[in-house]
Each structure stands twice: as structure tokens, then as C-alpha cells.
Amino acid sequence: LSPVCLGSLRRAASINAEYMGIPDIVMGLTVIAAGTSIPDLLSSIVVARAGRGDMAVSSSIGSNIFDILVGLPLPWLVFAINLERPIVVNADAIGTSLLVLITMLVSVILTNFFITNLSSDEGKLGLGRMLMAGSSETATDDTGS
């Protein structure tokens, strides 16, 4: 039964990819990525329902860190060793990617800091200051100063 379901999933993904103009390899990688994330999602839901929200969040973050530090570079390393020559990577948008990465990192750190301190008056004051600073910078950017 399982091979039949997998074959149907492959055909459906291929048909949808063709309809949307997405290359088959991109759609295949997307389906694989979703398939590897579903067990993490289910385990996080089970743990969160048991009252261990901190464990659910740390499990999902740890899984993503492992995927980035091992799941991405290891296949590249094996491919480069088998190819026996350097791999040229076109990185025209590396600046934008780094900006997004750094922004997400800072937002996670700030959110974690303020959420853990929101029970105190200092945490609420700090969050208010951060929001006011963001709105004043937006207003300043709109006026051109």
C-alpha cells in the first residue's frame, strides 16, 4: 500500500509542478523537506499537549539547526569529493540573504529576551521602547530625514 501512495504523491507533485511552472527537482525537494519536517511537527505537538512547551520549541529549533549544519553541507561535501573539482556557486543575492538571516536572528533574540522578561515592569517598558523606536524610525524614513 505504501508504494502506491508514494507513487500517487509523486504523480500529483509532478502534475502540480508542471501546472505552476516549477521544475520537478524543486518540487521533489519541497516534498522531501515537508516529509522530513512532519515527524518533528507531530512530536512537538505531543510534547506541547503534555505541558512541555519549552521542550516542543527547543525540539523544532534544534531540528532546524541540525538540518542547516549537517543536512545542507554534507551532501555538498560528498558531491564535491566525488566531482574532484571546485563547485562554482552563483551568489548574486548573498547580501539580501545575509540581511534576512541577521534580521531573523536579531528578532528571535529580542523576542526571547522580552518574552522572558515581560512578567516584570522592566520587560514591558523595554518592549514599549522597542516598539516606539521602530515606529519613530518608520516615521523618520517616511519624511526623508
Contacts in CASP RR format, 6 or more apart in sequence:
PFRMAT RR
TARGET T0000
AUTHOR 0000-0000-0000
METHOD contacts of the structure
MODEL  1
LSPVCLGSLRRAASINAEYMGIPDIVMGLTVIAAGTSIPDLLSSIVVARA
GRGDMAVSSSIGSNIFDILVGLPLPWLVFAINLERPIVVNADAIGTSLLV
LITMLVSVILTNFFITNLSSDEGKLGLGRMLMAGSSETATDDTGS
9 31 0 8 1.000
10 31 0 8 1.000
13 27 0 8 1.000
13 28 0 8 1.000
13 30 0 8 1.000
13 31 0 8 1.000
14 24 0 8 1.000
14 27 0 8 1.000
16 22 0 8 1.000
16 27 0 8 1.000
17 23 0 8 1.000
17 24 0 8 1.000
17 26 0 8 1.000
17 27 0 8 1.000
17 28 0 8 1.000
36 67 0 8 1.000
37 63 0 8 1.000
40 59 0 8 1.000
40 60 0 8 1.000
40 63 0 8 1.000
41 60 0 8 1.000
43 56 0 8 1.000
43 59 0 8 1.000
44 56 0 8 1.000
44 57 0 8 1.000
44 59 0 8 1.000
44 60 0 8 1.000
45 56 0 8 1.000
47 53 0 8 1.000
47 55 0 8 1.000
47 56 0 8 1.000
47 59 0 8 1.000
48 56 0 8 1.000
76 87 0 8 1.000
79 87 0 8 1.000
80 86 0 8 1.000
80 87 0 8 1.000
110 130 0 8 1.000
114 123 0 8 1.000
114 126 0 8 1.000
114 127 0 8 1.000
114 130 0 8 1.000
117 123 0 8 1.000
118 124 0 8 1.000
118 127 0 8 1.000
END
